[in-house]
């Protein structure tokens, strides 16, 4: 309880400290912004004085218009000393988001005024209504503080969990110590009885059937002198086999080395006549079984002494704790997994809520920085502006990857050519590829790929950018891209001769938030300005798995990396082999089918397959849930092919329930890769024997076979309307 209170207190203090920091920043930043705005209006007054005095109204008007747009003025005007308006300019009207922020006073309006003085004489006054848009910068600071608080809270949570685990281990150690005295007596009794037991193998077997713990003895050279018959149960050896074993046959080499070092030190003291008392020792080790599997055991060991109190050997009790050990390991893994899931969920929640506004802030910063770079003549300031622009681009990419990782998005599939998509991505990255030797090997006879163009493009951009980053320190950088088609799969490879990935990190490259760039570049393989978000490869793996594809990596540190991605091909019609296979099976034909699918490319392919040989069905198509329900109410159907995600607010499950209100037995095949649907369909299939499901993307032959399977369960009577 005390630890929990301390933990909560630290978290609360951190939250209050961050809140105070944010409030202080808001107060001082708004004061600074207001002072800066007043300084600008004073500067406008000084600049406009010459134009007014020299009767240059056109120059003054252009200057006021430019100032109005660049400084977020609603309007700006210049009056003479009789307060007659001489010049006036209006700013751009606020968009809807700015109007919302102005309505809740997050963008306040300030009246700014300054005298227009020429050669020490006032000749008029300049006034402006200024929209103070500091809320965007303050929002960015708030987002950073929220992220900092989240990281701080997760860190404290992990330390708190670690402390609780240590407390439990300490409690377990205390319990084991309490058992020490009773176990010592038990071991001594076993030692006294060992000679009598050793003479009767029949008695060994009897005890083996009733005693789970193994009692064993060793001489001072670590050779077994006695093993209780319960070894039959624990490790699968006969008594004779157990007696013939050496220590390295029982214990793995690494464990054995640690034990021998420990006992060598202890026995050296005893042999030297040191009066040091030997306390019974408990240690956990992994031991071999006869079938080469292993078990975890808890071993209680004590010294056997002769009549003159000299050590004669070791006596131990071995208890099988494999189940307990596995449970502890599974619990640790589960706790780590839960912590990771909690962290990812928190990142997803924050990204989903703040990403849009944060991107707007970054867009404003990027736009103004880019304009400032074009106008800037000072080399030092221009370098600083370019640094700001680069970091803003990085922030935008990070937000994009975070949103992509957090969002459970179902692929929107369409047909496209992979070679054309690669050419598009290479054109987008043309500037980054400058100075890199690029080779392309395009496969012949490449069919169209049915996939989400955006997801595949995003994956290609990430892979090629990673290759570019890996080539930053290479003298002769080269990227090789290959595409091929074989055995119903489209494959593309992206290979570079860059820094490669160290072997110990290969199994972690798809972990969310893992990166070897920036501050985590332990091998100094990347340029200092190269940063990584840690979510690019995680998103790529998710995209490929959603398309039922595979991704493979081969890399050698210092020599380069090759990624290979293979995606299944969905044909636009059945092949001759597929038609032959369907004809040989118990196929159905001439049925009336309602086909519900919102993606036009998938709808066209599946309807073509259903209406042509060998199916010859009659098909009505619907692209929304509303249209599907209307068609079902007007017509009689033998079968329904139903997507889950549909536009218009009515999804596939709504259509299913509408159909079941009037027809309880019509076969329905759900076709969807949506995660929410895949969870709900398991329970639904247990209640309804007339449904099945396929996950997108699905092969055409498989689609037809599922339809035939469901139709084959139905009686051959005409469709009945209830």
PATOR-926500 format. One line per 5 residues: number of its first residue (from 1); their letters; for each residue x, z, y of C-alpha. Coordinates in pm, whole numbers. Each point is the difference from the previous one (the first is absolute). Example, Ala and Ser with C-alpha at 12.3 -4.5 7.8 and 13.67 -1.06 7.14 Angstrom:
2
1> AS> 1230:780:-450; 137:-66:344 $
This chain:
722
1> XXXXX> 0:0:0; 284:92:234; 176:-332:-66; -323:-191:62; -49:179:333 $
6> XXXXX> 359:-78:101; -47:-364:-95; -324:-28:199; 161:176:295; 288:-249:10 $
11> XXXXX> -236:-294:-16; -219:146:279; 301:71:223; 124:-355:-54; -340:-145:89 $
16> XXXXX> -22:212:318; 358:-92:100; -67:-372:-44; -328:31:192; 178:177:288 $
21> XXXXX> 269:-268:-1; -267:-270:20; -191:175:282; 323:49:198; 88:-364:-50 $
26> XXXXX> -346:-114:120; 18:218:314; 349:-108:101; -41:-363:-102; -323:-47:197 $
31> XXXXX> 162:167:302; 296:-235:-36; -228:-305:-43; -197:91:313; 317:45:204 $
36> XXXXX> 133:-330:-131; -327:-175:91; 16:141:354; 362:-117:30; -107:-349:-107 $
41> XXXXX> -280:-17:259; 250:113:267; 233:-277:-118; -288:-252:21; -57:113:359 $
46> XXXXX> 361:-60:94; 7:-342:-167; -331:-117:144; 98:101:358; 231:-298:51 $
51> XXXXX> -261:-248:-125; -268:146:227; 225:16:305; 116:-357:-51; -360:-121:-50 $
56> XXXXX> 56:-112:-357; -341:73:-156; 61:-226:-301; 315:186:-99; -174:333:49 $
61> XXXXX> -301:-110:-206; 218:-120:-291; 201:320:5; -316:216:0; -151:-196:-291 $
66> XXXXX> 320:37:-202; 23:372:81; -366:52:-90; 42:-151:-350; 335:158:-80 $
71> XXXXX> -89:357:110; -356:36:-140; -166:13:345; -377:-56:7; 54:-139:347 $
76> XXXXX> 251:16:284; -60:-67:368; 188:-2:330; -166:99:328; 131:-15:355 $
81> XXXXX> 9:299:234; -372:-55:82; -67:25:-382; -111:-362:-16; 78:-147:-342 $
86> XXXXX> 279:-250:35; 78:-77:-365; -168:99:-329; 65:-66:-371; -197:94:-310 $
91> XXXXX> 147:96:-338; -112:-116:-346; -324:165:-109; 51:266:-271; -77:-96:-360 $
96> XXXXX> -247:195:-212; 256:248:-133; 123:80:351; -360:44:117; -60:251:-281 $
101> XXXXX> 315:194:92; -96:-8:369; -349:126:-85; 143:311:-167; 257:39:282 $
106> XXXXX> 302:-64:-223; 96:-274:248; -58:160:343; -6:-194:326; 214:100:297 $
111> XXXXX> -24:-110:362; 346:-88:129; 77:-70:364; 308:-62:212; 75:-110:356 $
116> XXXXX> 128:-352:71; 287:42:244; 210:-270:162; 310:95:197; -118:356:25 $
121> XXXXX> -350:-87:127; -315:37:-211; -181:-332:-19; -261:87:-264; -72:172:-329 $
126> XXXXX> 15:-104:-367; -246:157:-247; -58:-39:-375; -217:139:-279; 240:67:-292 $
131> XXXXX> -99:43:-367; 230:265:-145; 51:-126:-359; 242:274:-107; -238:67:-291 $
136> XXXXX> 173:-274:-200; 343:162:22; -155:343:-54; -178:-137:-308; 331:-123:-138 $
141> XXXXX> 159:339:60; -299:170:-164; 32:-227:-303; 371:86:-29; -73:373:26 $
146> XXXXX> -277:-25:-261; 237:-179:-238; 268:264:72; -251:277:-70; -109:-167:-325 $
151> XXXXX> 361:-30:-118; 69:359:103; -310:125:-183; 88:-195:-318; 356:139:10 $
156> XXXXX> -124:357:31; -253:-65:-277; 276:-120:-234; 220:303:80; -299:228:-50 $
161> XXXXX> -76:-159:-339; 365:33:-97; -5:371:89; -314:56:-209; 167:-174:-297 $
166> XXXXX> 309:217:40; -218:310:6; -168:-106:-324; 341:-63:-161; 116:345:115 $
171> XXXXX> -312:158:-147; 60:-179:-331; 362:118:-4; -115:358:46; -240:-34:-291 $
176> XXXXX> 276:-138:-222; 226:291:93; -276:241:-99; -9:-162:-345; 375:37:-39 $
181> XXXXX> 0:349:-147; -262:-73:-264; 168:-330:-90; 336:176:-45; -154:229:-259 $
186> XXXXX> -166:-295:-173; 329:-191:-20; 179:299:-154; -268:32:-267; 37:-367:-85 $
191> XXXXX> 377:39:-26; -27:289:-244; -241:-193:-219; 184:-335:-1; 207:62:-317 $
196> XXXXX> -306:77:-207; -193:-296:140; 290:-239:-55; -7:61:-377; -356:-122:-41 $
201> XXXXX> -81:-355:106; -358:61:-108; -16:285:251; 141:-236:264; -285:-240:-50 $
206> XXXXX> -255:281:10; 135:125:331; 24:-355:133; -374:-34:-43; -71:315:202 $
211> XXXXX> 277:39:261; 28:-248:286; 327:128:152; 337:-103:-144; 258:274:-65 $
216> XXXXX> 359:-121:-22; 354:131:-19; 340:-146:95; 357:107:-60; 260:22:276 $
221> XXXXX> 81:-373:-41; -361:-93:74; -80:-105:-357; -341:97:-138; 7:284:-254 $
226> XXXXX> -372:47:-33; -321:-185:96; -345:140:-67; -238:-217:-206; -235:-41:297 $
231> XXXXX> 233:-283:106; -221:-209:-236; -284:29:246; 194:-17:322; 244:-285:-53 $
236> XXXXX> -82:-156:-337; 314:98:-198; 29:157:-342; 195:325:-28; 295:-183:-158 $
241> XXXXX> 1:-269:270; -15:263:273; 294:190:-148; 213:-315:-10; -52:-82:366 $
246> XXXXX> 260:52:270; -95:104:351; 33:-350:147; -251:-126:-259; -258:241:140 $
251> XXXXX> 57:1:375; 50:-302:232; 366:-32:120; -71:85:365; -192:315:-95 $
256> XXXXX> 262:94:-258; 283:-28:253; -166:246:237; -71:249:-281; 354:-15:-142 $
261> XXXXX> 156:58:341; -222:303:52; 67:155:-341; 372:-79:7; 33:212:314 $
266> XXXXX> -200:287:-148; 177:0:-337; 342:-19:165; -69:333:168; -118:155:-327 $
271> XXXXX> 298:-126:-204; 235:141:268; -147:344:-56; -176:9:333; -262:274:-13 $
276> XXXXX> -248:-222:182; -342:47:-156; -165:-309:-139; -356:-30:116; -238:-215:-202 $
281> XXXXX> -38:-341:167; -306:-223:27; 42:-371:70; -216:-310:-37; 144:-314:-160 $
286> XXXXX> -112:-331:-145; 65:-27:-377; -7:-288:-247; -250:-31:-284; 59:-175:-332 $
291> XXXXX> -187:-312:116; 228:-21:309; -277:121:228; 63:317:198; -163:333:78 $
296> XXXXX> 55:252:277; 86:346:-122; 48:344:150; 302:167:-160; 66:374:-1 $
301> XXXXX> 363:61:-106; 195:319:-66; 343:90:-144; 32:113:-365; 257:280:-34 $
306> XXXXX> 175:140:-307; 68:358:-101; 292:26:249; -222:-141:278; 187:-332:0 $
311> XXXXX> -205:-318:54; -69:-185:-323; -234:-270:125; -321:-82:181; -359:70:-96 $
316> XXXXX> -281:-191:168; -375:-45:2; -127:-347:90; -356:-43:118; -165:-339:49 $
321> XXXXX> -114:-33:365; -42:-378:5; -367:10:97; 68:257:269; 294:-204:133 $
326> XXXXX> -203:-321:7; -283:178:177; 242:130:262; 152:-345:49; -342:-164:19 $
331> XXXXX> -108:259:254; 307:-65:214; -60:-376:-21; -368:51:83; 87:218:299 $
336> XXXXX> 246:-259:127; -255:-277:-55; -268:202:179; 237:60:291; 77:-373:18 $
341> XXXXX> -368:-89:-19; -81:252:272; 274:-144:218; -115:-359:-59; -363:95:61 $
346> XXXXX> 97:165:327; 200:-306:102; -294:-222:-91; -246:209:201; 224:8:306 $
351> XXXXX> 81:-370:-28; -364:-98:-38; -114:202:302; 282:-68:243; 152:-337:-99 $
356> XXXXX> -237:-214:210; 51:196:321; 372:37:-66; 33:-376:-47; -176:-51:333 $
361> XXXXX> 252:233:164; 288:-185:-166; -146:-335:110; -6:115:364; 359:125:-27 $
366> XXXXX> 115:-317:-177; -168:-232:252; 131:174:307; 347:41:-151; 16:-369:-89 $
371> XXXXX> -103:-97:356; 255:243:142; 276:-153:-217; -81:-345:140; 16:123:362 $
376> XXXXX> 292:241:-38; 337:-108:142; 190:323:-65; 185:-27:-334; -5:373:-76 $
381> XXXXX> -371:38:75; -76:-316:-198; 185:142:-302; -206:320:25; -322:-203:25 $
386> XXXXX> 98:-202:-308; 59:327:-190; -348:122:103; -153:-330:-109; 176:13:-338 $
391> XXXXX> -113:356:-70; -355:-92:101; 0:-288:-250; 125:244:-264; -281:242:86 $
396> XXXXX> -257:-276:-30; 137:-103:-343; -1:362:-115; -364:43:105; -92:-327:-173 $
401> XXXXX> 164:108:-327; -153:347:17; -349:-143:45; 56:-251:-281; 120:278:-232 $
406> XXXXX> -287:238:88; -275:-262:-16; -173:-65:-332; -57:-369:63; -138:-245:-256 $
411> XXXXX> 170:-342:7; -188:-280:178; 86:-293:-225; 39:-364:87; 188:-300:-137 $
416> XXXXX> 328:-92:167; 340:-146:-89; 278:253:-37; 266:-246:123; -191:-56:323 $
421> XXXXX> -42:376:45; 376:50:-44; 71:-277:256; -235:175:244; 177:335:-42 $
426> XXXXX> 343:-160:36; -114:-165:322; -124:336:130; 340:155:-81; 200:-300:123 $
431> XXXXX> 174:200:273; 99:280:-241; 136:-256:-250; 242:-146:254; 351:-3:-149 $
436> XXXXX> -121:48:-360; 36:-276:-259; -349:-60:-138; -57:-186:-327; -337:-98:-143 $
441> XXXXX> -81:-114:-354; -368:-94:-13; -156:-43:-340; -175:-323:-91; -371:-23:-80 $
446> XXXXX> -81:334:162; -376:70:-17; -191:178:274; 15:379:-10; -321:203:23 $
451> XXXXX> 100:313:187; -32:183:331; 205:-214:243; 57:291:237; 130:233:-270 $
456> XXXXX> 234:-262:-147; 125:-91:348; 61:368:78; 191:38:-328; 215:-308:71 $
461> XXXXX> 79:116:354; 110:343:-125; 214:-142:-283; 174:-258:220; 55:252:281 $
466> XXXXX> 155:240:-253; 231:-280:-114; 95:-76:363; 75:368:65; 215:19:-316 $
471> XXXXX> 212:-293:127; 91:161:332; 354:99:-111; 68:-306:-223; 254:-261:110 $
476> XXXXX> -180:-299:-154; -368:98:-22; -223:-200:-232; -365:15:-109; -134:-197:-295 $
481> XXXXX> -376:-46:-48; -137:-155:-321; -355:-76:-107; -118:-102:-346; -308:-35:-217 $
486> XXXXX> 4:79:-372; -240:133:-263; -287:56:242; 208:187:259; 135:-88:344 $
491> XXXXX> 333:171:59; 217:21:309; 345:152:34; 177:125:313; 371:54:-58 $
496> XXXXX> 273:101:247; 373:70:-20; -30:310:217; 89:364:-44; -215:56:-309 $
501> XXXXX> -170:322:-108; 194:286:-163; -103:44:-365; -112:360:49; -262:-110:257 $
506> XXXXX> -150:-300:-184; -282:205:-153; -100:140:343; -28:-312:214; -379:-13:-39 $
511> XXXXX> -50:366:94; -195:44:327; 222:104:294; 324:-78:-196; 258:-209:184 $
516> XXXXX> 377:-51:-7; 16:-120:361; 60:182:326; 81:369:-34; -23:-28:-384 $
521> XXXXX> 265:-272:-26; 240:219:-198; 212:-299:-110; 40:-145:354; -129:-336:-125 $
526> XXXXX> -225:-87:295; 60:-55:368; -69:314:208; -300:-157:177; -179:-84:-329 $
531> XXXXX> -280:248:-69; -247:24:-286; -360:128:-15; 13:92:-370; -340:-156:-73 $
536> XXXXX> 84:-372:-29; 86:-6:-373; -281:245:-82; -248:-241:162; 151:-301:-180 $
541> XXXXX> -35:170:-339; -359:97:80; -86:-359:103; 153:-152:-314; -173:248:-231 $
546> XXXXX> -334:-69:172; 49:-366:-94; 92:94:-362; 353:-128:55; 340:148:-75 $
551> XXXXX> 302:69:224; 354:34:-135; 328:83:172; 358:-67:-103; 274:132:226 $
556> XXXXX> 369:76:-4; 141:219:273; 225:-207:224; -97:-331:-163; -366:-67:85 $
561> XXXXX> -361:43:-103; -264:-222:-161; -374:69:4; -224:-198:-237; -378:-1:41 $
566> XXXXX> -236:-169:-248; -373:-42:63; -264:-133:-242; -148:-341:75; -378:-35:20 $
571> XXXXX> -92:-364:-55; -272:-180:192; -160:-105:-328; 34:61:-372; 287:-166:-178 $
576> XXXXX> -52:-210:-315; 141:280:-215; -233:257:161; -303:-224:-56; 94:-47:-364 $
581> XXXXX> 39:376:-46; -341:66:158; -172:-266:-213; 142:154:-318; -131:344:96 $
586> XXXXX> -365:109:17; -45:-147:346; -324:-5:199; -131:-292:205; -300:-109:203 $
591> XXXXX> -70:345:150; -127:79:348; 264:204:181; 3:179:336; 357:-8:135 $
596> XXXXX> 75:249:281; 345:-37:164; 98:11:369; 343:-168:-34; -63:-374:19 $
601> XXXXX> 308:-105:-199; -91:221:-297; -368:-96:23; 81:-374:-8; 224:32:-307 $
606> XXXXX> -231:222:-203; -313:-205:79; 182:-320:-94; 102:153:-334; -348:132:-76 $
611> XXXXX> -180:-327:79; 238:-239:-179; 83:-55:-366; -10:192:-227; -210:263:182 $
616> XXXXX> -265:-222:168; -175:293:167; -230:-24:300; 143:210:281; -141:140:325 $
621> XXXXX> 260:139:241; -25:283:250; 272:118:239; -165:321:125; -187:285:-164 $
626> XXXXX> -315:-80:197; -3:-363:-122; 63:113:-359; -298:239:-3; -225:-265:158 $
631> XXXXX> 99:-260:-262; -51:244:-286; -348:92:125; -105:-368:18; 151:-134:-323 $
636> XXXXX> 47:85:-366; 358:26:-121; 176:49:-332; 319:143:146; 151:141:322 $
641> XXXXX> 367:-29:104; 47:260:273; 280:85:244; 20:359:128; 127:-45:357 $
646> XXXXX> -247:-214:196; -53:-55:374; -307:117:187; -16:368:-94; -142:-54:-353 $
651> XXXXX> 260:19:-278; -14:-101:-365; -114:342:-117; -302:-22:233; -86:-338:-152 $
656> XXXXX> 41:145:-352; -244:285:69; -248:-245:154; 14:-218:-313; -41:297:-235 $
661> XXXXX> -320:106:176; -175:-300:-157; 224:-113:-286; 176:256:-218; 171:-236:-245 $
666> XXXXX> 124:-312:182; 378:-25:-57; 209:66:313; 374:-67:27; 171:176:290 $
671> XXXXX> 308:-185:130; 208:210:239; 340:160:50; -124:268:238; 138:347:-86 $
676> XXXXX> -324:179:90; -194:-234:-230; 245:38:-291; -51:379:10; -381:-18:10 $
681> XXXXX> -40:-272:-268; 139:225:-278; -295:237:13; -248:-283:63; 105:-187:-319 $
686> XXXXX> -77:309:-206; -358:-1:127; -64:-376:0; 90:-205:-309; -87:-330:173 $
691> XXXXX> 284:-4:253; 371:-77:-8; 270:-46:260; 308:-207:75; 268:88:251 $
696> XXXXX> 106:-267:250; 183:-227:-35; -132:-104:-340; 86:-301:-214; -272:-265:-35 $
701> XXXXX> -6:19:-380; -34:376:11; -285:-31:252; -194:-240:-226; 69:211:-311 $
706> XXXXX> -140:313:166; -315:-188:100; -41:-136:-353; 56:349:-142; -274:155:214 $
711> XXXXX> -242:-288:-62; 69:22:-373; -139:356:-5; -337:-121:135; -293:-126:-211 $
716> XXXXX> -58:-373:5; -336:39:179; -57:-147:348; 67:229:297; -278:250:68 $
721> XX> -106:120:344; -137:356:35 $
